[in-house]
Amino acid sequence: MMLLNLLWILAPLFIGFFTVVRSKTLLKLIDHSLMILIYLILFVMGLSLATMENLNSELGNILWQTAIYIVCILGMNLLFCIYLDRALPVTTQKAADYQTSTWGLVWNAAKLLGAIVAGIFVGQGILALNILAMHDFKVINDVLGQGALMLLLLFVGIQLRSNGIGLKAVFLNRYGLILSVAVIISSFVGGIIAAWFNDRPVLEGLAISSGFGWYSLSASVLQKSLGPTVGSIAFFNDLFREFFAFAVIPLLMARYPLSAVASGGATSLDFVLPLIQKTGGIKVVPIAISFGFIINLVAPFFLVFFGSLAQ
């Protein structure tokens, strides 16, 4: 069963990576489609939450557990990576025209959260009006979520390929490889500590810590294997990493460039890459691409592996 789940996750990602798309119009369409699919996946997660009993009381528990995971995982990431910065110094160069938009970041996060809230309200309305039976509702929800996730992974693979990222360049980047190992290990350590604080199984903590910032993937995979509560914790935990990255990258880059790159997790390859380039210069970009690619590659494997074991 675990092997089938892993193939279901990795197959569209690799199919996309080995698909050559040269049309700029088609690539732009894929870019727009990715955001729509993310909203759809989060909307489906909201639909799943609508089926949860005692939803209001459960939300408080979700947010409390999420806060513990955030502190433990990001804290351990920083401890490991700051040590790595001292052992492997990297030269950076800040761009003079660097600017950030705090309101833009807040607005993007609000839209993502809004998709979940909309899903909850729509799901509760469907169930309250008896438009669908509970069983049929869950089946449709599962099919919709799985289809959206497979398309998302296919498009992510195409994006990676279209950006000219080669496997040889990625896996021969010394800094990227070492940084990836440090983030993976420190995230697992943080996940184990957070699970202990939350009085939850260790395997669940390892599963939640396996998203590495890829919130659309972790939410969908763990919701399917461990239920909407764990899926929601994984989503909020990984979404916060993006906020954290935008806040700390400018502060860390000058003295701790590897820590700055690591703060973005899976998003170091896309959302926060321009910020990394602006604050650290062109020398840091290959490290971020290598690190981000490896993290994006291993996240599906670990999510499925630990999610299946924790069931």
Stockholm file with secondary structure:
# STOCKHOLM 1.0

chainA/1-311         MMLLNLLWILAPLFIGFFTVVRSKTLLKLIDHSLMILIYLILFVMGLSLATMENLNSELGNILWQTAIYIVCILGMNLLFCIYLDRALPVTTQKAADYQTSTWGLVWNAAKLLGAIVAGIFVGQGILALNILAMHDFKVINDVLGQGALMLLLLFVGIQLRSNGIGLKAVFLNRYGLILSVAVIISSFVGGIIAAWFNDRPVLEGLAISSGFGWYSLSASVLQKSLGPTVGSIAFFNDLFREFFAFAVIPLLMARYPLSAVASGGATSLDFVLPLIQKTGGIKVVPIAISFGFIINLVAPFFLVFFGSLAQ
#=GR chainA/1-311 SS CHHHHHHHHHHHHHHHHTCCCCCHHHHHHHHHHHHHHHHHHHHHHHHHHHTSTTHHHHHHHHHHHHHHHHHHHHHHHHHHHHHHHHHSCCCCCCCTTCCCCHHHHHHHHHHHHHHHHHHHHHHHHHHHTTSSCHHHHHHHHHHHHHHHHHHHHHHHHHHHHHTTCCHHHHHTCHHHHHHHHHHHHHHHHHHHHHHHHTTCCHHHHHHHTTSTTCHHHHHHHHHHHHCHHHHHHHHHHHHHHHHHHHHHHHHHTTTCHHHHHHHTGGGGGTTTHHHHHHHHCTTTHHHHHHHHHHHHHHHHHHHHHHHHHHC
#=GC SS_cons         CHHHHHHHHHHHHHHHHTCCCCCHHHHHHHHHHHHHHHHHHHHHHHHHHHTSTTHHHHHHHHHHHHHHHHHHHHHHHHHHHHHHHHHSCCCCCCCTTCCCCHHHHHHHHHHHHHHHHHHHHHHHHHHHTTSSCHHHHHHHHHHHHHHHHHHHHHHHHHHHHHTTCCHHHHHTCHHHHHHHHHHHHHHHHHHHHHHHHTTCCHHHHHHHTTSTTCHHHHHHHHHHHHCHHHHHHHHHHHHHHHHHHHHHHHHHTTTCHHHHHHHTGGGGGTTTHHHHHHHHCTTTHHHHHHHHHHHHHHHHHHHHHHHHHHC
//
